[in-house]
Amino acid sequence: MEKLGLIAGSGPLPLISAREAKRETSVVAVALSGYTSPELENLVDKICWVKLGELERAIKFFLSEGVKRAVMIGKIPQSVLLSRTGFTKEADSLLARLISKQTESVLRAVAKELGERGIELVDGRKYFSTGLAAKGTLTQRQPTNEELKDIEFGKILVKEIGRLDIGQAVVVKRGIVLAVEAIEGTDEAIKRGAALGGEGVIVVKMSKPQQDMRFDIPVIGKETLQLLKEVKAAVLAIEAERTVILDKEESLKIAEEAGICVVAL
C-alpha cells in the first residue's frame, strides 16, 4: 500500500485529514513541535516530530518511509517567518534565496524542495471535503442590497491583496476599508476593523487569485464566528469550494443565533 505523507501544522484540520486519509491508505506524519496537536500520534501509522525549519529531517523521514506523495495541512503562523526562532541553517538558507518571505512564497519553495527529492506535494482537499463551503447563502438571513454592495467591494479588495500575497481577508462597511489582513491573521484584522467601524461590519475572506490549493487554504471556524458575534458583525462572505468551515454545524449555529449572514460566493 502506498503511504501518504502528512505535513501537519496547528489546528484541528490535520486531525480531520488524518482520520479521513486512514480510510484508504497508510499515513505517516511530520509534526511541528509546539504547533501540531499531540493527538495526531494516535491517528497516524508513524510520526516524526520536528522543529519548525527542520526541512531536511522531515524529508529524510519521508524518504525512509518510502513516501512519494504528501499533503501539507494546518496552520503555521506567519509571524514565525519574522522571528525565525529555532530555524536551522538550511531553513535560513532557503529563506535567503527568496525575495518575498510571505507564506505563499515560502511554502512554494518547500514544495519545490520536496519535489526535487522525489516527494510530490498534492492537493489535500479530498481529505476534508465535507468541510468545504458550498455555494450560496449558508444561513437563514440573506444579505441586504446594501450588504451585497459591500460584499462585492470587499471581494475586489481581497483578491487584490491576495494577488500581492499580503492576506486573505478584509473588513469593510459602507464602501470604506476598515482593515486588511496581514501578518496578524484574520481574527486580529476583524478586531481592528470592528473597533474602527463599530457594529455591522462586513468581513470578506477568500483565497488568493494565484492560490496554490496544496497549502494555506482559507479556513474559518467557531472561534471566528464567535468573534464576529461579539463585535456584532453583519456578514461573513467566503469563497465556495475553496474555504473550509471547521465544525460547520456549530459554526453556522453561532451565526444564526447572532443574526449574521454567512454567504459563499
LOMIKE-557219 format. One record per residue (C-alpha): x, z, y; residue in one letter. Coordinates in steps of 0.2 Angstrom, whole numbers, padded with zeros to 4 digits, always signed. Layout:
N
XZYa
...
END
This chain:
265
+0000+0000+0000m
+0007-0005+0017e
+0010+0010+0028k
+0003+0011+0046l
+0015+0020+0059g
+0006+0030+0072l
+0015+0035+0088i
+0004+0049+0094a
+0003+0056+0112g
-0008+0070+0118s
-0027+0072+0117g
-0040+0070+0103p
-0038+0051+0101l
-0023+0051+0089p
-0033+0063+0078l
-0048+0052+0078i
-0037+0037+0074s
-0028+0045+0060a
-0044+0050+0051r
-0051+0033+0053e
-0035+0024+0048a
-0033+0035+0032k
-0049+0027+0025r
-0039+0011+0022e
-0021+0015+0022t
-0006+0027+0021s
-0002+0034+0039v
+0015+0041+0044v
+0016+0048+0062a
+0029+0051+0075v
+0023+0065+0086a
+0029+0071+0103l
+0034+0089+0103s
+0024+0098+0117g
+0011+0085+0118y
+0004+0080+0101t
-0009+0092+0093s
-0001+0101+0078p
-0017+0097+0069e
-0011+0079+0066l
+0001+0086+0052e
-0015+0089+0042n
-0022+0071+0044l
-0007+0060+0040v
+0004+0057+0025d
+0020+0061+0033k
+0025+0066+0051i
+0041+0067+0062c
+0042+0077+0077w
+0052+0070+0091v
+0056+0075+0109k
+0050+0063+0122l
+0063+0049+0124g
+0070+0050+0106e
+0065+0032+0103l
+0080+0029+0091e
+0075+0044+0080r
+0057+0038+0079a
+0062+0020+0074i
+0074+0026+0061k
+0060+0037+0054f
+0048+0022+0053f
+0061+0011+0045l
+0065+0024+0032s
+0046+0024+0028e
+0045+0005+0027g
+0033+0004+0042v
+0031-0014+0048k
+0016-0011+0059r
+0012+0003+0071a
+0000+0009+0084v
+0003+0019+0100m
-0012+0031+0104i
-0014+0046+0115g
-0009+0051+0132k
+0008+0053+0139i
+0008+0060+0157p
+0016+0048+0169q
+0024+0062+0178s
+0037+0064+0164v
+0044+0047+0168l
+0048+0055+0185l
+0056+0071+0179s
+0064+0064+0163r
+0066+0081+0156t
+0074+0081+0139g
+0077+0062+0139f
+0091+0056+0128t
+0105+0044+0134k
+0096+0030+0125e
+0080+0033+0134a
+0088+0034+0151d
+0097+0018+0147s
+0081+0009+0143l
+0073+0015+0159l
+0089+0010+0169a
+0086-0008+0163r
+0068-0008+0171l
+0064-0012+0189i
+0047-0004+0188s
+0046+0013+0179k
+0027+0013+0179q
+0019+0017+0162t
+0014-0001+0158e
+0032-0007+0161s
+0040+0007+0151v
+0028+0005+0136l
+0030-0014+0135r
+0049-0010+0134a
+0046+0002+0120v
+0035-0011+0111a
+0049-0024+0113k
+0062-0012+0106e
+0051-0009+0091l
+0048-0027+0088g
+0067-0031+0089e
+0069-0018+0075r
+0055-0026+0064g
+0041-0015+0069i
+0026-0024+0076e
+0016-0013+0089l
-0003-0018+0086v
-0019-0015+0095d
-0026+0001+0088g
-0044+0000+0095r
-0051-0003+0077k
-0047+0015+0073y
-0058+0022+0087f
-0070+0008+0089s
-0085+0020+0089t
-0079+0027+0105g
-0078+0011+0114l
-0091+0009+0128a
-0105-0004+0125a
-0110-0015+0140k
-0125-0009+0150g
-0131+0007+0158t
-0127+0022+0146l
-0138+0035+0155t
-0157+0035+0159q
-0153+0034+0178r
-0150+0017+0184q
-0138+0013+0199p
-0147+0011+0215t
-0144-0005+0226n
-0133+0004+0237e
-0123+0011+0222e
-0122-0006+0215l
-0113-0012+0231k
-0100+0002+0229d
-0098-0002+0211i
-0094-0020+0214e
-0082-0014+0229f
-0073-0002+0218g
-0071-0015+0204k
-0062-0027+0215i
-0051-0012+0221l
-0047-0005+0204v
-0042-0022+0197k
-0030-0025+0212e
-0022-0008+0210i
-0021-0012+0191g
-0013-0028+0195r
+0001-0019+0204l
+0002-0007+0189d
-0002+0008+0200i
-0018+0016+0192g
-0034+0013+0183q
-0047+0022+0194a
-0053+0023+0212v
-0066+0034+0221v
-0077+0026+0234v
-0093+0029+0245k
-0102+0018+0256r
-0089+0004+0256g
-0075+0016+0260i
-0060+0020+0249v
-0058+0039+0247l
-0044+0040+0233a
-0034+0028+0222v
-0027+0035+0206e
-0008+0035+0204a
+0004+0047+0195i
-0008+0062+0196e
-0021+0055+0184g
-0040+0051+0185t
-0046+0069+0187d
-0035+0074+0201e
-0040+0057+0210a
-0058+0062+0208i
-0055+0079+0216k
-0046+0072+0230r
-0059+0058+0233g
-0074+0071+0232a
-0065+0083+0244a
-0065+0069+0257l
-0082+0061+0253g
-0092+0075+0248g
-0107+0073+0236e
-0112+0056+0229g
-0095+0048+0227v
-0094+0033+0215i
-0079+0033+0203v
-0074+0016+0195v
-0061+0017+0180k
-0056+0001+0172m
-0042-0007+0163s
-0028-0017+0172k
-0030-0036+0173p
-0014-0038+0163q
-0018-0023+0152q
-0009-0023+0135d
-0023-0016+0124m
-0009-0009+0112r
-0007+0006+0124f
-0013+0015+0139d
-0031+0011+0136i
-0043+0019+0149p
-0051+0035+0142v
-0065+0047+0148i
-0072+0062+0140g
-0081+0079+0143k
-0068+0086+0155e
-0070+0071+0167t
-0089+0071+0166l
-0089+0090+0169q
-0078+0087+0184l
-0090+0074+0190l
-0104+0086+0188k
-0095+0099+0198e
-0091+0088+0213v
-0109+0081+0212k
-0103+0063+0210a
-0117+0049+0209a
-0109+0036+0197v
-0096+0033+0184l
-0093+0014+0181a
-0081+0010+0167i
-0077-0006+0158e
-0086-0011+0142a
-0076-0013+0126e
-0060-0008+0135r
-0064+0010+0139t
-0065+0024+0126v
-0078+0038+0128i
-0072+0054+0119l
-0086+0064+0112d
-0098+0051+0118k
-0114+0060+0114e
-0109+0076+0123e
-0101+0067+0137s
-0116+0057+0141l
-0127+0073+0139k
-0117+0081+0153i
-0120+0065+0164a
-0139+0065+0160e
-0141+0084+0165e
-0131+0081+0181a
-0141+0065+0186g
-0125+0055+0185i
-0127+0036+0181c
-0114+0030+0169v
-0113+0011+0168v
-0101+0000+0158a
-0098-0017+0166l
END
